[in-house]
Amino acid sequence: MLINLHSHLEGRVRPSTATELALTVDLPEPTFGWERAIALDAPGTLTQYLERVAATYPFFRSTESVRRIAREAVFDAASTGHDHLELRFGPATHADNERGLDEIVRAACEGLREGAESTGISVGLVLAALRHHDSETNTLVARAAARAAGAGVVGFDLAGDELLYPALEPFEEAFSIARAAGLGITCHAAEAGPASAARQAVELLGATRIGHGAHIVDDPDMLAWCADHGVVVEICPTSNVYTGAISSLDEHPEAAFRKAGLPLVLGDDNPMQTGTDLAYERALLQRQFGWSGDELRALDRTSVEAAFVDDADRARLRARLE
């Protein structure tokens, strides 16, 4: 099965769509075209990675453009065999007031719904607070997420540059609002920061899933704590190389995660930046890391249970898995 539990809407903008939308916002064509402007040509740092993702931000100012990009993201996922897709989205980057947030979120949900109705795959939107935004802004995002809970929004996340903004305390109020609305809670943590960031995300923010978490293995006690508490880690191997979280695929911590008993799920993070997709990442588990069929089935079972879905979609995914 292909269950994608870590992918960003801003990282799924088609270069062809970028070319068309650039004309509507008077954005000049990059010297080597939008495909080169969006994609990374080599690994670097998390900061450099996020700068390339930010090249797509001008295309999210219009609600109709957001709706289109979301719809196309579902089409693209379905074309590569996805059974389920969760998309992260940081709306405060694209709207500057509470009403604007609601409109942008509604447009994204509409696009996902249209894509799901056309393709038959299940989808959900995970709104992301951003580390570099102030607490007031992130609280507004959480309230927008709460208002859209059950109408397309299924979860809440914290994303952004962990190197520059490591503290989690400023986000406690936003996550409290999201939890009260019944949203699933995940958090980018221990990607560029220390292993302790994963535990903080669980204890301070209520996260049940950790995005990337590559540095959890740096601290054996923290690794054991995460395993004992059933913390699900969303691994995105190719992305981890491009962000500099690991120096090469050979150094990916997936083997240590498995040995410790951490439940794992898979994502493709920002596929247009890294030139990958979930099918490629899953094949990588077998080809690069030597996962067996039983281990892949365990990944699928964990993904079904960890997904931020309602009872009907979980039952459908369970039935498909069986």
N, C-alpha and C positions, 0 to 999 in steps of 0.2 A: 504493500500500500504506500501511497504518497500522502502523508499528513504533514503539512508545513506549518510549524508552530513558531517560526521566527523569520518573518519577512517584512520589509518596510515598503509602504506604498510609494514613498519618495524614491525608492531604489528600483522601481519597476516601470518607470516612464520609458515608453518606446522612443528610440531616437527619431523615428519617422513622425511620431506624434509631437515630439519636441520641435521638429522642423516646422510643422504646421502651426503650432501654438505660438511659436516665437514671432510669427508675423502679426498675431493679434495683440501682442504686448510690446510691439516695436523693439524687439530684442534682436540685435544683429547676429547673423550667422557666425559661429566661431570659425576661425581660420581653417581648421581641418574637419569641420562638420560637428554635428551634435553627438554622434556616436563616440568620437574621440574626446569630446568635451566632458561627456558623462562617465566614460569608462576609465578605470585605472590601468596604467601600463606597467606598473611594478608595485611590489609591496612597499609600505612606508610606515607612517605612524597613524594612530587613530585620528589625530587632528587632520592630517592630510586626507585621509579616507573620507571624513565627514565634509571636508571642503568640496570634494568631488560630488558627493551626494547633494550638497547645497546648490550645485549648478542647476538642479531641476526646480528649485523653489519658485522661480517666477511663474511657473506654469500652474501653480495652485492658488492663484489670486482670484480666479473666476470660479464660481460654483459649477458652471457647466463644464469647465475644463477638469475640475476635480471629479465630477461625475464620470466623465469620459475616461480619465486615467484609471479610476477604480474599476470601471466596467472592463476595460481592456486588460487590466491585471488579472481579473478572473478568467477572461478568455485565454490568456497566455498560460495561466496555470492549468486550466482544463486541457489545453492542447498538449501539455507534457505529461498528462496522466494523473494529475492531482485528484485525490478523493476529498480533501479538506484543506482550506487555506485560511489562516489568520493573518491579517495585515496590520502592522503597526502604523500609526499616523500621528504626527505632531501638529495639531491644528493651529496652535498659537503662533507658529511661524508664518501662517498664511492669513490670519485674521487678527485685527487689532482691538476688538471689543467683544463683549459677551454675545451680542446679537450676531455678529460676524462669525463667532465660533459655532453657534448653533447652525447657521446656514451652511458653513463649510462641512461640518460633521454630517448634517442631513444629506448634503450632496454626495459625500463619500458613501454613506449607507445606501443611498438610492442606486449608485453605480454598482456597488457590490450585489445588491438585490437583483438588479437587471442581469448582471453577469451570471448569478446563481440560477436564475430562472431559465436562462438560455442554455446553460451547460449541465445543470443537474448536480454540480458539486456544492458542498456546504461551505459557507464563508462567514467570517466575523471580523469586526473592526476592533482593534485594541488601541485606544487613545493613549498617547504618550505625553507625560509631562517632560520638560526638558531641563537639564541641569543648569544651563546658563540663563534661564528665565527666573524672574523673582517669584517669591512665594505667592503673591497676589495673582499673578498670571497663571501659575500652575493650579491654584485653587479654582480659578474660573474654568480651566480645562476639565478639572475633576467634576465640577458641577454640570458642565456640558455633557460629560460622559454619563453622569447619573441620569440626566434628563433623557438621554438616548438609550439607556439600558433597556433591553428588550426590543429595541427598534433597529438593531443592527450592531450596536456597540456591545461587546461581550467582555472586555477586559480593560485594564489600566496598567501602564508601564512607566518606567523612568528611563529616558535615553539621553544621549549627548556625550560630551567629552568628559570621561571619568578622570582623565589626567589633570584637567584644569579645574574641575569642579567635583571633588571627591565626597564632600559631606552629604549625608542623607537626611539629617535632622530637619532641614528647611522644607522637606516634602511630606512630613508626617500628616499635616492637616489635609492635604490633597488626597493622600491615600486613605485616610479615614473616611472621607466622603465617598470615595470609590467603593470601599469595602461595604459601607452602609447601603449602597445601591445594589449590592449583590454581584458586583463585577469580579471576574477573575483577576488575580494580582500577579504580575511578573515584574522583573526589574533587571536591567542591564547592570551587572555588578561583577567585580573581580575579573573584568575583561582587561582593563589597564591598571586597575587598582589592586590592592592586596587581597589575600584570601579572606580576611576578616570582613570585607565589604559584603560578602555573600550572607554571612550570619546577620549583619546589621540590616540587610534588606529584608530578611525574614522577620527579625524581631521588631524593627522599627516600622516597617511599612506593611508587613503582613504578606510578603511574597511567598507563594508556593512554588514558583518557578524562577530560575535565575538564567538570564540571558548571557550566554558565552561562558562566564565563570572560569576562564582558562587558568587563572592563578589560584584557584582553590587548592590545587595540588601542591602548591608551594608550602603549605602548612599541613602536615599529617593530622594534627588534632582537628583542624577545621574541616578537612576532608572527611574524617570520621564523624564529626558532628553533623555535617550535611547528609551523610548516608544514614545515620541514626534517625534523623528527622524527616527522611523521605523527600528531601529537597530535589526537585526535578531540574536538571540542567539542560538548557537548550543549546546544543552544539551546532556550530556553523564552521566547519573546518577551513574551507577556502578563505572565508572572510577573516578568520583569525590570523592567517598569514598576511593578508593585505593590510590589516590594521596594526601589525607588529606585535600582536598579543603573543604569537609564537614565531620563531625564526624560520621554521619550515614545517611541512606536514609531518615529517618524521618526529617532531617534538610535540605533536598534539597530545594533550593529556587524556584522550579518550580511553586508553588502556588502563591508566590509573583510576579513572572514574569507574570503569567496569569492574576492576579488581576490588575496589572499595564498596561496590554495590550501589552506587548512585543510579537512580533512574534517569535515563537519557531520552531526549526527543531531538528531532532534527529540524534545521531551517536552512534557508539559502541567503538570509540577511538582505543584501542589496545586490540582486543578481545582475543588474545592468552595469554596476560598477566593477564587479569581479568576473563577469562573463560566465557565470555558472547558473545552475538551477537545481531544484531539489532532486531530480532524477540523477544528475551528475553527483551530487553530494552523497546520495544513497549508494551509488556505484562505488564511490570513493571508500566508503566503509568496508566494502568487500575487497576492492583491489589494493588499496593502500594499507588498510589496517587489519585485513584478514578476518572480518566478521563472518560468522557462519550463518546458515539459514535460520537456525534456532535463535541466534542473537538478533537477527533482523526482525524475526517475529516478536521477540520480546520488546524491541523498540516500537513496533506497531502497537502492541498491547498497551505499553506505557503511554504512547501518543494518544490513543483513543481515550484513556482514562484521564489524562492531563489536559486535554483540549478544553477550551472555554466554550462549551456547547450546551444546548438544552437536552433534556432527556430523550426527545425524539431523535435528534441528530446523533446522540451517543449510541442509542440503540441501533440506528442504521449503520453506523460505523462498526459497531460490534458484530452485527450480522454479516457485513461485508468481510470483516476480518476472518470470521469463522468459515 
